[in-house]
Amino acid sequence: MKGDAEWFKANPGKKLRIEGNCDERGTVEYNLVLGQKRADSAKNYLVNLGVDAKSMDTISYGKERPVCTEKNEGCWAKNRRAHFAPLP
């Protein structure tokens, strides 16, 4: 994430959405809250590295957007992530 922070500091005016995602375990409600915490944590880390907080927003998708659908720890770990999506 340090490289991401450096890129954003070097490219002012760029906007970013940080999407919090979770694995399939847990309720929808629990994972939405957890995903939001994950996205907010990533944003706070970037802010601490000098990225303008106004250039980022956050959203939680909980367990609704998995990148892997197998039922094992390796797959679940891939789904526990903060995804960075550039905004226009």
Buried (B, 14 or more C-beta within 10 A) or exposed (E): EEEBBEEBBEEEEBBBBBBBBBBBEBEEEEBBBBBBBBBBBBBEBBBEBEBBEEBBBBBBBBBEEBEBEEEEEEBBEBBBBBBBEEEE
